[in-house]
Amino acid sequence: MTVRIGITGAAGRMGRMLAQTIFRREAHCQLTAAIERPASSLIGADVGELLGEGASGTPVGSDLAAAINGIDVLIDFTVPEATLSHAEICATHGVPMVVGTTGFTDSQAAQLQAMTRDIPLCKSANFSPGVNLAFRLAETAARALGETADIEILEAHHRQKIDAPSGTALALGDTVAAARGKKLSEVAVFSREGRTGAREPGTIGFSVIRAGDIVGDHTVIFAGDGERLEITHKASSRSAFASGAVTAACWLVEQSAGQYSMQDVLASEESDS
Ligand code: NAD
């Protein structure tokens, strides 16, 4: 079966990489809808031609509701408000959805989760296989080291990124806090300035860099007395995220309604191999 994929945010950094990944993938998937904001200057342009891949027959459109019957699954990397309105359309039409957008408020995340009663939805702050392995390594380290190590999370991204800390940094924070039996909101320290006093034991600190065209670096530091362990992932291209999201989309069309993450996709692939 050929999986018909739609992309929202098609002209964005991730949208373009997703389209290119689908064009170049040998597995049976096809780009059948590419949606952008109505104000985009690219509405009507052929997606394949935009990417230098030759005519694809798929123009950039602005109306997801009109295109929804032509897709089996939607991949959305946009902004939280747009993701929520796209999720409502998917839920109404029973179309599974892969969500890569980050920066949701708690209430937006809860609204999105409510849609998983109606459709399979795979949401991950990071679709790269390497980062998902880093989550598991960080969890193992947090469990093994317990409160003996101070945990700090560093992330660096390109100058255009609009949310901070990154969704991946927060998800890493959730993972290591949970491994210590805590909620991240109870222990997170998001800024330090001036006379801060000594480090509070058990806290998890975040540091953020925004510069140049950095695709995405994340480090979790476990610092004890006399030694420290660092788990670092560096993305050098968005292709790792795009490839993971397309794999998740092809997997998701076979699933029943519910909330999934890239960890579920990778665990299922591991058990198949
Ligand atoms: P971007 O700004 O380059 O692209 C976003 C696109 O969405 C833009 O083209 C914009 O016009 C479009 N858009 C906004 N509102 C829309 C609407 N209502 N309908 C259709 N299109 C709309 O941003 P980006 O770097 O591609 O990142 C997008 C999101 O994905 C961010 O939240 C980012 O943090 C996240 N991201 C996630 C991962 C992951 O693996 N989960 C990886 C990279 C980026």
Residues whose N, C-alpha, C, O or C-beta is under 5 A from the ligand:
A	BS01	NAD	T8 G9 A11 G12 R13 M14 G15 I35 E36 R37 F77 T78 V79 A82 G100 T101 T102 S124 A125 N126 F127 S128 F241
